[in-house]
Amino acid sequence: MIQIKDKADCCGCTACASICPKDAITMEPDTLGFKYPKVDLSKCIDCGLCEKVCAFNDNYDKSLNLKEPEIYAARHKDIHEIETSRSGAAFIAISDHILENGGIVYGVGYKDHFKVAHKRATTKEERNEFKGSKYVQSDLDGIFRQVKEDLKQGNTVLFSGTPCQTAGLNSYIGKKLRENLVLVDIVCHGVPSPYIWRDYLAYIEKKYKNEVVKFDFRDKSRIGWSGHIESFVLNNGKKYEMNTYTTIFYKHIMLRRSCGICYFTNIKRPSDITLADFWGWEKVSKDFNKDNKGVSLILLNSQKGLELYRNIKESLHSLHVDINQAMQRNLMHPTNINNRNNRFVQMYKRFGYTYVHYKCVQWKLKNRISKLIKLY
């Protein structure tokens, strides 16, 4: 029976809850909305499957990995796809190929009122909701079982998510069904709190006395891909920019504890393909992203990833890249969790979102003043 004694030991992938034959495990949210398994002892038969399926450890499956990944800088040939995607729209090229061949795509979209969740798509229109960054841990309830059912029906399935999610799904699916499953992960900075995101949205709507109808975690329309501006549109049609959520995110103060010990921050990825923003693309070609609209980093980690890339490369402008030119921080080590994390959680629990909102703004100002004093 699975028991989480330290929150850092659980990434919340839902593999344990999904595999339980008696549905004895539910995923229950903590103070920040991060979900952890809770076992109903009256249903548990102590079969041990929940412990065996857990892939959040050093022993995650690497059996399909190439000795080293093959790496590319890439941009979609359709500029509209780049402009409406976070980076170079490599995911669109990959998922288009799956959909055009009758497959199914799972990615991160919204349900209810901007609740970040994994969803299933069988058309490009449905898939388009997965475009763009969403800096919140996604809700996976029921998704692993749905993926398994699709695979049992003989469908090709592409699942995209964080590396801990793809590792968990890979372990849950098993080798027999893995043949028709394509796993795509991202170079992840860490997953932020679902409840902080929910309350931030409510804060905006209360402040502007209007409902948010569109949100962009990284809007590149004004200053391009390399900047980080969050924007939102209200139902009166007005668009605003406000970077408080971004500030809290980059403080690493509301990330899941497991992100601080992530086992997947290396080049032995638990997926067929890894995607990321390609920071440092200038080392490869000074002209490749000269319009600053975005460029993807692609790591092909398995033979299946290589074969898929060969099928889509005609839709991409791409350059082969040496691994030393492509290394990102989160391909080398996990993100450091802010040492004020416990204090932040307690303040949020006691005083609510508005209090920690302004506290984080104050901390940001103090840091700026401190840096200016040192510089002076």
Disulfide bonds with the S-S distance in Angstrom:
none
